């Protein structure tokens, strides 16, 4: 496939937070996954996080101390200039349209600072402002962290579990964004998008 065809195919794909985080973590990994569309290995942590997210979204009796908002997997989809953006908020209040929750699992500790700097929330509030004209200052955001632990067996099996008791160890971070924050993130989208296109053009 020619570079022009690769760029065209990549541009037709909606632009997500996972693309940005993948590129910023490892541009070559991003290129293989999102441009060449090579199959990527899903880690045990990723599989576990997805499983827990689905259980929390679909079973109100599972971890009932987590006070979910009324809509799970709320779709965000907008055109940002010529870039199609897409995302799915873990939980969203469709009544007030002013509450958003993100659920995270993992060993790496979430702190208030990390929650305040998490770009996924900036991106969702940018899309939310474009579609609903609701300023990010008016949206209540929570990041819910369920700590996990990892155990490796002698047969190379990896076992991921939530740290028990979950209710005691989970943390909820209330985090806010401003119009300046989402405008800065919009500039980050444009800058990253241009860098991605340049990488495709220059790639061997």
N, C-alpha and C positions, 0 to 999 in steps of 0.2 A: 504494500500500500504506500502511495506517495505521501510526502510530508503534508502536502496540501489537503489530501484526503483525510489524513489523520487529524489535522487541525479542524477540518469541517465536521468530522464525526464527534470530536471532543466538544466543540462548541454547541453541538446539538443536544448534548447531555446537560440537564439542569445542574447548576453549580451549588454544591452543598458545603456545610461546615466540615464534613469528613474529608472533602477534597483539600480544603485549606490546611487542616491540621496534618493531613498526610504529606502534603507538599512541604510544609514548614518543618516537619520532622525528618523527612528524607525525600528529596526531589526525585531520586532514581526509583525509589519504591513507588512514589506517586505516578511516575511516568509508566511504569510497567502495569500498574493497576488501572489507571484511568485513561491512559492513551492507547496502550497496546491491548488493554483488556485481558491481561493474563490473570489466571486464577491465583488468588493470594491465600496463604495459609491463615486460617482463623485460629487464634490462640485459645487456650483453655479459658483464659480470663474473658475474652470477648464472647465466647459461647455462653459462659456462665452469666455474664452481665445481661446478655440478650434474654436468656431464660428467666432470670429474676424480673427483668422489666416487663416481660409478657405476663408473668404470674401476678405481679402487683397491678397491672392494668386490667386483667381479666377476672381476677378473683378477689372480691372485696373482703373476704374472710382471711386472706393471706396477709400477714403483717398489718392487722387492722388499726394499729396505732398510727399508721401513716395516713393522714387526712388528705385523700386525693381530691383534686378538683374534678368537675363533672365530665370533662371530655379528655379521653386519652388519645395519644398520637394525633394531636391537632395539626392539620396541614397548613404550612405557610408556603405560598408560591407567588412570586412577583417577578416582573421584569425590572432589573436595575440597569437602566440604560439599555444596552444590547445584551446584557447578561441575564439569563434566566436563573433565578435563585429558587431554592427549594429547601424545606426543612420540616421536621415533625416535632412539635413540642410534646414532651412526655405527658404533661397534664395542663389543662387550660380551662378557665372559667368562661363558658360561652354566655353566661348571664350578664356579668359585669364587663366582660372582655378586658379586664384589668388585673388578671391574676395568671401567673405562669409558674409551673414547677418542672424542674429537671431532676431526674433520679440517676445517681451514679453508684456503681460498685467499684471496688478495687482496694489493693493493698496500700497504694500511695495515699498519704493523708491529704484530705481536703481541709483547707484552712479558710478563714474569712477572706484573706488576701487572694488566695487562689480562686475562690468563688467570684470575688469582685472583678477579677481579671479574665474570667473565662469567656473567650470570644464567641462561643456558641450562643450565649444569652444575648450578647450584643447583636449578633446576626439575626436572631429571631425577633428582637425588638425593632430592628431596622425594618424588617419585612412587615411587622405588625403595624408600624407607623405608616408605611407606604399604603397598606390596604385599609386600615381602620382610622388613620389620622389621629391616633392616640399617642400622646407623648410618652416616652419611656419613663419619665419622672412619675407618671400617673399609674404605672404598672407595678404591682407587688410581685416580686420574683423570689422563689425559694429554690435552693439547691439542696437536695436530700442525699446524703452519703451513707451507704451501707458498707461498712468495712468488711473486707474479706481476708482470708488467710489461705496460703498455698502450701500443699504438701506433695512432695514428689516420692513416688514409690520406686522400688528397685527395678521394676519392669518398665521404667520410663513413663508410667502413667502419672498424670498430674491431677490432683484433687483440689478443687476450689470450693470453699464453704464460707458462709457468712460467719462473722465473729459473734459468738453467743455470749450472753443473751442479746439478741438483735436490738430489742427496744432500748436497752441500756447503752449500747455502743453506737447506735446510729446518731448522726448529727444533722441538723437543719440550719442552713445559712440563709438569712435574709439578705438579698443583694439588690442594689439599685443601679440604674443607668440613667444618663442624661442625654439630651439632644446632641451635645458635643461628643459624647462617647459613640453614638451610633453614626454620626458624621465621620468621625475618625475611622470607624470600622468600614464605612463605605469606601473611604480612600484606601484602606488596606485591601479590600476586595479588588478594586481597580488595579492596584499595584501588583498584587499577587497574580491576577489574571494575565497581566502583560508579561510577567516573568515566566509564567507557565507556557504561554505562546512562544516566547523567545526560546525557551528550553527545547520545545518540540522542533522548532526550526533549526536549532543548532545541533540537535542530537544525531549521533552517527547511526 
